[in-house]
Amino acid sequence: MALLGALGWMPAAHAQGHVIMTAKLDWITAAHLAEEAVRACAAQGYSVTASVVDTTGHQQAVIKGDSVPLQSLSVSYRKAYTAYAYGLAFNMNTTSDLIAAKVTGPANGALNTIPEVLFVPGGVALRRVGDNVVLGGIGVSGAPGGEKDEACAQAAVTKFRADFH
């Protein structure tokens, strides 16, 4: 249990009996995050899609820019999912951090074969203020380069981080 806590994850609290309570952002905050990421990229001339996933790994909010290609929907989701799932597992905050740490797996790329996983810059884990518990992830796709996508995602997280409690 101590190791799990050190990784920034603690099991969901038991309310009564067999009911499990799980922390996640409300839909309003998730929508604000996606909107702000799209806005941050638009201010730089990039049309992107931003997806926020919750603690189940499902999309909670999606904002699609006006002129992004169709694949940006899937790619933004996969970046958000990877930032959440692998940020949780390896205690890292971005898909860039995961790539730099070579968390992408063995040389054969086995982790990249897992559905929904995409080790490309542009995803940021969402962490609760205070105890750093992972609440989900945000992924951005469509800017010319994953580092630009990730900067827009990070700008949104920075703007709304105080609401993650």
Legacy VTK file of the C-alpha trace (Angstrom):
# vtk DataFile Version 3.0
C-alpha trace
ASCII
DATASET POLYDATA
POINTS 165 float
0.000 0.000 0.000
2.850 2.424 0.785
4.347 1.879 -2.659
1.030 2.674 -4.327
0.773 5.869 -2.309
4.316 6.814 -3.328
3.280 6.484 -6.971
0.531 9.047 -6.479
-2.314 6.536 -6.518
-4.369 5.287 -3.672
-7.228 2.814 -3.867
-10.668 4.351 -4.047
-12.153 5.060 -0.630
-14.836 2.699 0.626
-17.928 4.672 1.601
-20.006 1.856 3.076
-19.863 -1.861 2.608
-19.053 -2.659 -0.999
-19.507 0.788 -2.545
-16.349 2.363 -3.975
-15.968 6.103 -4.345
-13.591 7.280 -7.066
-12.174 10.790 -7.418
-12.522 12.475 -10.810
-13.011 15.974 -12.191
-16.547 17.200 -12.771
-17.707 17.620 -16.354
-17.580 21.402 -16.183
-13.882 21.428 -15.293
-13.163 18.777 -17.941
-14.957 20.896 -20.550
-13.059 24.026 -19.452
-9.756 22.171 -19.810
-10.528 20.969 -23.332
-11.798 24.392 -24.365
-8.744 26.181 -22.957
-6.320 23.819 -24.705
-8.045 24.441 -28.054
-8.049 28.188 -27.335
-4.336 28.186 -26.406
-3.427 26.504 -29.682
-5.803 28.706 -31.709
-4.024 31.789 -30.304
-0.874 30.420 -31.977
-2.661 29.708 -35.248
-3.158 25.958 -34.712
-6.504 24.205 -35.023
-6.525 21.204 -32.673
-8.721 18.717 -30.898
-8.482 18.355 -27.116
-9.801 15.335 -25.219
-10.075 14.845 -21.468
-10.343 11.348 -20.021
-11.567 10.533 -16.524
-10.381 7.855 -14.117
-12.121 5.143 -16.123
-10.070 6.072 -19.191
-13.195 7.181 -21.078
-13.616 10.536 -22.780
-15.229 13.048 -20.490
-14.930 16.130 -22.711
-13.878 16.765 -26.312
-13.511 20.054 -28.139
-12.665 19.904 -31.836
-11.211 22.939 -33.582
-12.772 24.222 -36.768
-10.318 22.787 -39.287
-8.583 19.740 -37.793
-8.282 16.445 -39.633
-10.482 13.543 -38.591
-7.635 11.555 -37.021
-7.092 14.296 -34.414
-10.148 12.966 -32.535
-8.592 9.539 -32.053
-5.069 10.850 -31.508
-6.080 13.400 -28.850
-7.993 10.687 -26.974
-5.080 8.254 -27.152
-2.637 10.901 -25.886
-4.969 11.711 -22.975
-5.432 8.003 -22.199
-1.679 7.347 -22.296
-0.895 10.356 -20.089
-3.503 9.154 -17.595
-2.827 5.405 -17.595
0.957 5.498 -17.814
1.278 8.679 -15.770
-0.571 6.770 -13.058
1.548 3.636 -13.441
4.938 5.384 -13.668
4.272 8.629 -11.741
5.007 10.906 -14.694
3.129 13.981 -15.822
3.344 14.066 -19.619
3.682 11.762 -22.568
7.000 13.520 -23.264
8.190 12.514 -19.777
7.191 8.917 -20.496
9.068 8.922 -23.812
12.175 10.511 -22.265
12.165 7.837 -19.540
11.867 5.150 -22.228
8.632 3.874 -20.693
7.496 3.012 -24.207
8.617 -0.528 -23.504
11.024 -2.975 -25.057
12.715 -2.381 -28.397
9.966 -4.384 -30.131
7.456 -1.646 -29.225
5.158 -4.050 -27.359
3.478 -1.309 -25.293
2.516 0.508 -28.488
0.379 -2.489 -29.469
-1.959 -2.011 -26.510
-5.224 -0.485 -27.737
-5.566 3.243 -27.066
-1.900 3.710 -26.083
0.109 6.267 -28.056
3.557 7.391 -26.955
3.580 10.754 -28.716
3.993 14.163 -27.047
0.731 15.964 -26.372
-0.722 14.298 -23.279
-0.700 15.593 -19.696
-1.827 13.765 -16.548
-4.356 15.612 -14.385
-3.405 15.475 -10.694
-5.384 16.510 -7.627
-3.981 19.458 -5.685
-2.599 18.412 -2.331
-2.061 14.669 -2.674
-1.166 14.447 -6.390
-3.681 11.639 -7.086
-4.196 11.182 -10.838
-7.702 12.308 -11.849
-7.458 11.697 -15.593
-5.570 13.077 -18.564
-5.782 15.640 -21.342
-4.505 15.101 -24.866
-4.166 17.549 -27.734
-3.660 16.764 -31.428
-3.437 18.858 -34.570
-0.624 21.372 -34.056
2.492 20.925 -36.193
4.398 18.825 -33.672
3.558 17.033 -30.465
5.552 19.489 -28.377
3.155 22.249 -29.482
0.161 20.048 -28.661
1.611 19.345 -25.230
2.280 23.039 -24.554
-1.406 23.792 -25.207
-2.512 20.938 -22.946
-0.120 22.128 -20.236
-1.397 25.715 -20.564
-4.934 24.485 -19.877
-3.801 22.409 -16.888
-1.863 25.360 -15.479
-4.869 27.662 -15.834
-7.320 25.334 -14.077
-5.010 23.397 -11.710
-6.364 25.252 -8.663
-9.750 23.616 -9.378
-8.298 20.085 -9.030
-9.187 19.544 -5.374
LINES 1 166
165 0 1 2 3 4 5 6 7 8 9 10 11 12 13 14 15 16 17 18 19 20 21 22 23 24 25 26 27 28 29 30 31 32 33 34 35 36 37 38 39 40 41 42 43 44 45 46 47 48 49 50 51 52 53 54 55 56 57 58 59 60 61 62 63 64 65 66 67 68 69 70 71 72 73 74 75 76 77 78 79 80 81 82 83 84 85 86 87 88 89 90 91 92 93 94 95 96 97 98 99 100 101 102 103 104 105 106 107 108 109 110 111 112 113 114 115 116 117 118 119 120 121 122 123 124 125 126 127 128 129 130 131 132 133 134 135 136 137 138 139 140 141 142 143 144 145 146 147 148 149 150 151 152 153 154 155 156 157 158 159 160 161 162 163 164
